[in-house]
Amino acid sequence: MKVDLNRIIEAAEYIQSAISGIPKFCVVLGSGLGGFADNLEERVEIPFSEIPHFPESTVEGHKGRLVVGMIDNIYIMAMQGRFHYYEGYSMAEVAFPIRCLLYLKVENLIVTNAAGSVDPAITPGDIMVIRDHIKLHGDSPLRGVNIDSFGPRFNDMSDPYPKRVRELTCECGKELGIELKEGVYFYMPGPSYETAGEIKAINILGANAVGMSTVPEVIVAVHGGMQVLGLSCITNMGTGMRNQVVDHQEVIVRGEASAAKLMALLRLVITRWPTL
Ligand code: 6GU
């Protein structure tokens, strides 16, 4: 599917017609983290399949719907499931939901994911606040005709995960007794997990964790001026960092295990955000 402004508008208007008002946040929930949306009050659920032009999520552990509702009296949207490049979608399709959020004027984006560690100091069960990302893969969700109403052709990426948001998150972590790591997320298109050589290279290049999501969405969000927070649930060590292979089932189970921590953190971050 070609992503153009008309399709974005049609999808966004459908979403708008199904909800009441504009959510203050969208939280994108990664593998094993979908449970967060079940805690929303006065929930409205919109399956991706109902939304015009929305791709459909195909991975195990991803539900494929938008959930809108209240958390501590704040109106938010959660994306249960997301799209990945390895499913065969273009980068622009992967980021299509974020374009819809921009059109709806949702101002804040929290992206979560399951990621592998390439840093011995970051271990399974840790939550890593994303300080920055690296994407050397040549494709971009912004490739093609620029939609000037969202942002400039050559957009700034000097501060995609603003420091004030990261600091707020770390304060919330301290208050909850949740230890947070901070680091750089390296994007890999997948679907294969990395070789041991790739994991070593990714570490040398300055990253702390690696995963197959988040960055396409963040690029589009930053292009459109959203304020972004990225959180990685570390589910496993990268290939070659221990004598066990990376297994998708483990990624799902570990994601669920750190989900409780992440949900408590998300909730507090969302309620504290207004004071930014
Ligand atoms: Cl080790 N690599 C990638 N690319 N994605 C992951 C992962 C590793 N662990 C969880 N997701």
Residues whose N, C-alpha, C, O or C-beta is under 5 A from the ligand:
A	BS01	6GU	A114 A115 G116 M188 S192 Y193 E194 V210 G211 M212 T235 M237 G238 T239 V246 V251
